[in-house]
Amino acid sequence: MIGMVAASVVQADEPLRLVDRGQPHAVVMLPETTDDQTEAAAALFVEYIERASGAKLPMQSEGQETNPATKVVVHVGSDRFVQSLDLGIDKLDADGFVLRADANGHVVIAGPTAWGTEYGVYEFLERYVGVRWLMPGPNGD
């Protein structure tokens, strides 16, 4: 079971479950127009959640209709929802990122650049999923 625990950068009262008993409870949301690096970071997020839980989270672009049964939306990159939150992402350096969750089931992983967003994905996977990259290559995961 993959869940998020409350931490200083994650502001949810209760854990948000991305996967429960092998079933996906989340969708990964990308900005309507996104770059290849952010899309690759989102795909990496989906891959490692699947490796950890057995459940593959769907990916979609904002503007597409989300399944009504979806309980959590993981925003990878700065889509319109993320921009509406005014998180100060534009004040971060290029490699900075924001990790944030709310009680309404929204998780934000976003930086001011594609690099910042990618580093945010790595941090999320390390902190909340237990992924460790000990050395390059598949044997280092």
KOLMI-541683 format. One line per 4 residues: number of its first residue (from 1); their letters; for each residue x, y, z of N, C-alpha, C. Coordinates in steps of 0.05 Angstrom, whole numbers, plus 5000, padded with zeros to 4 digits. Atoms other than C-alpha are relative to their C-alpha. Layout:
N
NUM	a	X/Y/Z/X/Y/Z/X/Y/Z  ...
This chain:
141
1	migm	5017/4977/5000/5000/5000/5000/5018/5025/5000  4985/4975/5002/5029/5067/4979/4983/5022/5012  5015/4978/4989/5008/5126/5020/5019/5023/5006  4984/4977/4992/5032/5195/5036/4996/5006/5029
5	vaas	5003/4992/4972/5046/5216/5107/5004/5030/5001  4997/4971/4997/5041/5286/5132/5029/5007/5006  4973/4990/4995/5107/5324/5131/5000/5030/4996  5000/4971/5001/5128/5396/5132/4994/5011/4972
9	vvqa	5006/4990/5027/5124/5404/5056/4974/4989/4989  5026/5012/5009/5061/5361/5050/4979/5007/5021  5019/4989/4982/5001/5394/5080/4972/4986/4997  5025/5015/5000/4947/5340/5084/4995/4990/5028
13	depl	5007/5009/4973/4910/5322/5148/5003/4970/5003  4999/5029/4999/4907/5248/5131/5016/4991/4975  4985/5010/5024/4949/5205/5084/4983/4999/4976  5014/5003/5026/4929/5208/5011/5010/4975/4988
17	rlvd	4992/5025/5011/4930/5139/4982/4999/5001/4970  4998/5001/5029/4955/5135/4911/4991/4973/4989  5006/5028/5007/4946/5060/4909/4990/4987/5026  5009/5014/4976/4906/5016/4956/4993/4971/4991
21	rgqp	5004/5028/5006/4908/4940/4953/5003/4994/4971  4994/5006/5028/4938/4940/4884/4983/5015/4980  5017/4985/5018/4886/4987/4855/5007/5029/5000  4993/4971/5001/4903/5057/4830/4977/5017/5010
25	havv	5020/4980/4990/4867/5114/4866/5008/5028/4991  4990/4974/5008/4904/5170/4831/5004/5001/4970  4992/4995/5028/4917/5200/4763/5022/5020/5000  4978/4982/5003/4980/5236/4742/4992/5021/4978
29	mlpe	5009/4979/5017/4962/5303/4711/5023/5017/4990  4979/4983/5012/5008/5340/4663/4987/5025/4989  5010/4976/5013/5001/5411/4637/4991/4994/4972  5011/5005/5027/4962/5416/4572/5023/5000/4979
33	ttdd	4976/5001/5017/5027/5434/4536/5024/4996/5019  4977/5006/4983/5089/5404/4567/5024/4992/4983  4975/5007/5014/5161/5391/4549/5006/4970/5004  4993/5028/4999/5192/5323/4538/5012/4992/5028
37	qtea	4987/5006/4974/5232/5326/4604/4979/4997/5022  5021/5002/4980/5170/5338/4647/4983/4975/4995  5015/5024/5007/5133/5283/4610/5015/4975/5008  4983/5023/4992/5191/5235/4622/5001/4997/5030
41	aaal	5000/5001/4971/5192/5254/4696/4974/4988/5010  5026/5011/4992/5117/5238/4701/5000/4970/4994  4999/5028/5007/5129/5172/4665/5017/4984/5020  4983/5012/4980/5185/5156/4714/4984/4996/5026
45	fvey	5017/5002/4976/5137/5171/4772/4981/4977/4997  5019/5022/5005/5085/5123/4742/5014/4973/5001  4985/5025/5000/5138/5070/4731/5007/4990/5028  4991/5008/4973/5164/5070/4802/4976/4995/5019
49	iera	5024/5006/4984/5094/5073/4833/4991/4971/4993  5008/5027/5009/5078/5011/4791/5019/4979/5011  4981/5019/4990/5142/4976/4811/4997/4995/5030  5003/5002/4971/5128/4990/4885/4973/4987/5008
53	sgak	5027/5008/4991/5054/4973/4885/4986/4980/4982  5013/5017/5020/5036/4934/4822/4977/5014/4985  5022/4985/5013/4985/4987/4802/5012/5022/4982  4991/4980/5019/4996/5031/4741/4981/5024/5001
57	lpmq	5016/4976/5000/4971/5102/4750/4997/5011/4972  5004/4988/5026/4940/5133/4688/5012/5028/4999  4990/4973/5005/4972/5196/4659/4982/5014/4981  5016/4984/5019/4933/5251/4625/5008/5029/5001
61	segq	4995/4971/5001/4937/5323/4605/4976/5015/5011  5022/4984/4989/4896/5377/4639/4981/5006/4977  5021/4995/5020/4831/5390/4603/4986/4974/4992  5013/5026/5005/4817/5315/4594/4983/4993/5024
65	etnp	5018/5008/4978/4760/5287/4635/5013/4979/5017  4989/5019/4981/4782/5250/4697/4979/4981/5009  5018/5020/4990/4750/5186/4719/4988/5009/5026  5013/4990/4975/4699/5204/4774/5009/4984/5024
69	atkv	4991/5016/4978/4726/5147/4817/5028/5007/5010  4973/4991/4992/4795/5180/4820/4999/5017/5025  5001/4986/4974/4809/5203/4891/5023/5020/5003  4977/4983/4997/4877/5236/4882/5010/5008/4972
73	vvhv	4988/4990/5025/4905/5280/4826/5028/5009/5007  4972/4993/4996/4981/5284/4824/5008/5018/4977  4993/4981/5020/5000/5347/4786/5030/5000/4997  4971/4999/5005/5069/5339/4755/5005/5022/4980
77	gsdr	4996/4976/5016/5091/5406/4728/4980/5021/5008  5016/4977/4992/5058/5473/4732/4976/5003/4981  5024/4997/5016/4989/5464/4702/4983/5024/5011  5016/4977/4992/4932/5515/4710/4992/4998/5030
81	fvqs	5007/5004/4972/4911/5485/4777/5023/5009/5018  4976/4993/4984/4982/5492/4805/5005/5030/4999  4996/4971/5003/4988/5563/4778/4980/5015/5017  5020/4986/4985/4923/5582/4813/5005/5000/5030
85	ldlg	4994/5002/4971/4952/5563/4881/5020/5021/5009  4980/4979/4993/5006/5618/4879/5019/4989/5022  4982/5013/4981/5058/5573/4913/5028/5013/5000  4974/4988/5001/5116/5619/4896/5021/4985/4985
89	idkl	4982/5017/5016/5146/5570/4847/5018/5017/4983  4984/4983/5017/5170/5627/4803/5023/5014/5016  4979/4988/4984/5213/5652/4862/5023/4980/5007  4980/5020/4995/5252/5587/4867/5022/5001/4979
93	dadg	4979/5002/5020/5319/5575/4833/4992/4978/4980  5007/5018/5022/5318/5533/4769/4997/4971/5009  5001/5028/4991/5329/5467/4807/4981/4996/5024  5018/5002/4977/5279/5483/4863/4973/4987/4992
97	fvlr	5026/5013/5005/5211/5449/4870/4983/5003/5024  5020/5000/4978/5148/5447/4912/4987/4973/5000  5015/5024/4995/5118/5385/4941/4977/5008/5019  5023/4991/4983/5048/5398/4969/4976/4982/4995
101	adan	5025/5015/5002/4984/5360/4983/4979/5015/5016  5021/4988/4985/4917/5384/5006/4979/4979/5006  5021/5018/4991/4856/5352/5038/4980/4993/4978  5018/5005/5023/4819/5354/4971/5011/4980/4981
105	ghvv	4989/5021/5017/4864/5301/4941/5017/5010/4977  4982/4990/5020/4911/5345/4901/5029/4998/5011  4972/5001/4993/4986/5331/4903/5014/5016/4978  4985/4984/5018/5033/5381/4871/5030/4993/5001
109	iagp	4971/5004/5003/5103/5364/4846/5008/5018/4976  4995/4980/5022/5127/5425/4807/5024/5018/5007  4978/4981/4998/5187/5469/4796/4998/5021/4979  5001/4979/5019/5200/5532/4757/5011/4992/4972
113	tawg	4989/5011/5026/5236/5491/4703/4995/4970/5000  5003/5029/5003/5233/5420/4677/5019/4986/5019  4981/5012/4981/5295/5405/4719/4989/5000/5028  5012/4999/4973/5261/5429/4782/4978/4980/5004
117	teyg	5022/5019/4998/5200/5387/4768/5011/4971/5001  4987/5027/4999/5244/5326/4754/5012/4994/5027  4988/5004/4973/5282/5335/4819/4978/4997/5021  5022/5003/4982/5215/5342/4855/4988/4971/4998
121	vyef	5009/5028/5003/5193/5274/4826/5019/4981/5015  4980/5018/4986/5258/5242/4851/4996/5002/5030  5003/4997/4971/5248/5272/4920/4975/4987/5010  5025/5013/4992/5176/5249/4924/5004/4969/5001
125	lery	4996/5029/5000/5195/5178/4904/5019/4991/5022  4982/5008/4978/5252/5176/4954/4986/5003/5027  5012/4994/4974/5213/5207/5012/4975/4984/5006  5026/5012/4995/5145/5175/5004/4996/4972/4990
129	vgvr	5003/5026/5011/5155/5112/4964/5023/4982/5008  4977/5015/4991/5223/5090/4991/5019/4992/4978  4982/5006/5022/5258/5089/4924/5028/5011/5006  4972/4991/4997/5334/5094/4928/5015/4993/4974
133	wlmp	4983/5005/5023/5382/5101/4870/5029/4999/5011  4974/5003/4988/5448/5073/4896/5023/5003/4980  4980/4997/5021/5485/5072/4830/4985/4999/4973  5014/5000/5026/5468/5081/4756/4994/4972/4991
137	gpng	5007/5025/5011/5433/5025/4721/4978/4986/5016  5022/5014/4986/5377/4977/4739/5008/4985/5026  4991/5014/4975/5418/4941/4792/5004/5020/5023  4996/4980/4979/5426/5007/4830/4974/5010/5012
141	d	5026/4991/4989/5351/5017/4843/4994/4986/5026
